[in-house]
């Protein structure tokens, strides 16, 4: 599978350009993307600004860090429960 060609910020700019163009096909042809890709982008990024994309990215990064913390805590708790359940 190919890597991502466009960043989310670029995608938002392409969608904004498509709003001002006569047809979406002109923009699709200019950037060399498929119609399916264009409409999928439109479904995901419709109505977003570049600043919204940056906020979303920051929130996703924070969410990833929090999930790691929760997983570490759950592992520690399960280890402590296992050690505590043994008879000494």
LINRAPE-V15332 format. One line per field, one symbol per residue. ss: DSSP state (H for helix, E for strand, C for the rest). burial: b if it has 24 or more other C-alpha atoms within 12 Angstrom, else e. Layout:
# LINRAPE-V15332
ss = ???
burial = ???
This chain:
# LINRAPE-V15332
ss = CCCCCCCHHHHHHHHHHHHHCCCHHHHHHHHCCCHHHHHHHHHHHCCCCHHHHHHHHHHHHHHHHHHHHHHHHHHHHHHHHHHHHCCC
burial = eeeeeeebeebbbbbeebeeeeebeebbeeeeeeeebbeebbeebeebeeeeeeeeeeeeeeeeeeeeeeeeeeeeeeeeeeeeeeee
